[in-house]
Amino acid sequence: MLNNITLGQYYPVDSVIHRLDPRMKICLTILMIICVFLCQNLTGFLLILLFVIGASRLSRVPFRVMMKGLKPLRFILILTFLLNLFFTSGTELFHVGFVVITREGLRQSIHYSLRLIFLVVSTSLMTLTTSPIALSDGLEMLLSPLKVIHFPAHELAMMMSIALRFIPTLLEETDKIMKAQKARGADFESGNLLNRAKAMIPLLVPLFVSAFRRAGDLAMAMEARCYHGGENRTRLRVLHISRNDFIALGAMLLLLVLIILVNIFVPKGLIL
Amino acid sequence: MIYSFFNNSSMSHVHHFIFPLYISFKLPTDPFISLTDAIIREYPHSHKQLRLFLIFVNLFHALKAVSSYATIVSACRSHVYRQRSCQIISMTDEKSIQAEHVEYIYEESSDKVLKGVSLEVRKGEFVAILGHNGSGKSTLAKLLNALYLPTAGRIIVCGMNTSEDALTWDIRQKAGMIFQNPDNQIVATVVREDVAFGLENMGVPHDEMVRRIDKALEAVHMSERADSAPHMLSGGQKQRVAIAGVLAMEPDIIIADESTAMLDPNGRKEVLDVIHRLNREKGITVVWITHFMEEAAEADRVIVINNGDIALAGTPNEVFSHVDEMHQMHLDVPPMASLANELRNDGMPLPAGILTVDEMTEEVCRLLCPSN
């Protein structure tokens, strides 16, 4: 059951996007979020759509997998759309009974929904193409200037990678404890929500106890191998900024500029 | 003696620099020099040549020191190397570990876990430490690489006192440790990166790191699994990765704290094979803490710990011939030793120190048909 565990959303294929530097990908994602929020009209969203489609084709992640990230959001999407549609005042387009649909309402609801969709798709494009370890490496490097104000960048990254390392181990253990408790007659499946929550106690208590014991052991093992924090540490994984990273950055900046230009020169409300 | 001590240590490039200085300071009292003096006395006609030779040696080392000066400067930048300037206590190269009247008390209790243990481990030796649960053998292991510090007494590892704060990281590099639970000592999500962990902490440069990792993985026969995730490996493989992680740090001593206790027979054999080979071929000193008698029987020397003190010590044959004492300490002896004891009690004149089936067969045959 645990043989092919994939951590996070990472979709392991080799592509140009996968090979980009994780630091750059994090920065690009932040820029993308800025683009999405700056965008004021449909022309802009069309540009973003083209960009996202281009990037996702380059990443060789199937469309179906990309859209998976949207699934849990569908209720929020519908709710945002409907609320904005019905409760925004402005010039009336038409009305069905007492429900008035305004021009502004239609505009806003479409814009907000599109923003949500692009936010999720572009961030999941990053998580799909970057392994969690690379991601934590990238974060560590990006946050390392903050060490000056005693922000624990190295410690956070180390915690993240240890967590990733122990997820499969703890899952395996959960499975084992569950089977052991079932063998003694524990019932995890039936009963109402409260009963099922109660049934988890004999599962969680041994799991926590063992996790703490593991933590103690691991700390000892790390110290035995000369771990003394992030100072004077060298790295096996070295991150390189390549030509492709700059091309990607250039493309993203171009998009940002285009969005701003569109905002200025294509007036609001001309096309929705 | 001093000469070979310096040469044997892996920090030799630092000592090539120190050596000539050291010689010039210590000239009158130094045993190496007094040895040459003795030679000079014996062969007075070679006096001049020897002097010349010594000058030449000093010059040679001085030259080497100059050439490796850049290396030293870059090495001194890293935390670990910076602390090398601390004094080195023991000058003999024979002893890897020397414990003197070591006592240890856990903070939360008032009982002594160790009550004045003294022991010595020679370089290249394979020492097994036996003891039942709670005898203090695990505590002893953790004292040997400064994870714990002795409450009283002192421990000297490769000439470094474990109580000296500044030497802690050097000691841990020299005396690598493997633990009991294979899962709880692997830090990274990929085998190769876990082997790198110790090296990253030591501040080893990237290229050197890659070279050492490949070598270490090859030594434990795990090269093909270098890019696997640890949870995909068997217990024996995980322990071999742990050994590789220690090996990459180029230790003189490997301390294993019941490292086979959680493994199946196959895994145990894999790990034992690897560690015996490292002991034999690379001359790494091994301190093997275990409660498996068969493992102890393969060691050069066995030390039995009971209630925080050394109860028995000697070769496996010597130790396992004390069958009744071993039983009193809730320890088993290998089946053949036990059988030999029974037979002896029944009046069969078997010699002491039978451990294996072969030895038993031989002795019984000798008794039954003395003509052969």
Interface residues (C-beta under 8 A of the other chain):
Chain A: L2 N3 I5 I133 S161 I162 L164 R165 P168 T169 E172 R213 R214 D217 L218 M220 A221 M222 E223 A224 R225 C226 Y227 H228 E231 N232 R233 T234 R235 L236 R237 V238
Chain B: R77 S78 H79 V80 K142 N145 L147 W169 R172 Q173 G176 M177 F179 N181 D183 N184 Q185 I186 V187 A188 T189 V190 R192 E193 A196 F197 G198 L199 E200 N201 M202 G203 V204 P205 H206 M209 V210 I213 A229 P230 H231 M232 G245 V246 M249
